[in-house]
Amino acid sequence: MTAPDPAPDHALPEAGQPLRILHLEDNELDHELIAMSLDGELPWPVEIERVEAEAEFLHALDTHRPHLVLSDYALPSYDGLSAFKAAHARAPHLPFIIVTGAMGEEVAVDTLRQGVTDYILKQRLERLPPSVKRAIAEADARDRRERAEQEVRELNLSLRARLEEVERLRGIAEGQRQRLEDQARQLEEALNLQKTFLAETSHELRTPLTALLGYLRRAEREVGGSQTLQDAQRVAENMTRLVNDLLQLSRGELVQGIEMHFVNLGNLVRQVGRDYGVKATTAPDLEIVGDPGRLTQVFVNLVSNAIRVCGSPDLVNLEVWQEGRQACSAVIDHGPGIPDHIKPRVFDKFYRGKEAGSTGLGLTIAQQVVTTHGGTIEVTDTPGGGATFRVCLPTPDEDEEDLDLGLDLHGVADDRLL
């Protein structure tokens, strides 16, 4: 087993505890004189244990755990310097005072040089209490200093560990920052390529579409108006508008050039349904103020998306009704539907989900057109399965209708379309 530490936990006695002194002295009378010289002269109660030989002294060091050692210099079978060396080996900072009857100056200096705290002549015992106080005070100061140094060392270790952790985290953050910068740069490059592609594609498509529209208008003038030519011209105009939207998108814009007219929403929706072979149930004479071309684009986008998802126009139908001061319409499909976590993203630019054949712009354009008209567009579940896109647009109030009558008187009301 490991021998217990002979040094006390603190240089000073704990509150209410005595100052433990180990006295190596073979003369009982000298011991009593020393005890009497300390009695009442110290700020602590004193507990003195006297031993005479080496074995007793070593045992008392381990068991008594003294705060201070007093030792005679010369004993029959032992000596003070040997006792000091034994005590110093066990407790290097334990105060050790030699109290002896006679000691030459050279011997006294030698003992102090070897580390003895002090020496007192038995003929001058009045010096013993101050020497004890000083020795205990020095030991206490050293004890406090070592404890403070230990705390500083522990604090330094803790700070070093924290600094290392901060440095590690800084390295991780720096690496993440580099990755984010790389990703941002790649994203910017991809967006620039995308804009370039959209711009070039739009320019390439505008030329043949412009030519196609010219041919259709010329054919209509030469042959005369026919439903087939009118439908073909309307589809070409819608395609031209989509190409223009792509071009605007490449410039950071999207919906522009809204031209407001009075529009019969039921007729407009029925026309889109006829073009795509979709059944339409509409309310008669439901007028709104809007851009007929842009609103047609909204329903073309919604209907073509629904047919592409369902695979057949038979699974899609259109409805138009009045709801308060709003004209509402719905594109209802009975396809696979849209999961709830996807619904908030369907109007995002270039979001395609799992569909094929979609540019990811149709619903974005539809939302911006409806918003520009002061309306709302939302997607809900179709009862029994599928998705329903509901569009609500404001109807004109009475003041706007009176203004319309006034415009008719001035020959401007020809803008009423469909």
PyMOL commands that set and color helices and strands:
alter all, ss='L'
color gray80, all
select helices_A, chain A and resi 28-38+54-64+80-90+105-114+122-223+227-250+265-276+292-310+313-315+343-345+362-372+398-409+413-415
alter helices_A, ss='H'
color red, helices_A
select strands_A, chain A and resi 19-24+46-51+68-71+96-100+118-121+261-264+279-281+287-290+316-323+326-333+376-381+387-394
alter strands_A, ss='S'
color yellow, strands_A
deselect
rebuild
show_as cartoon
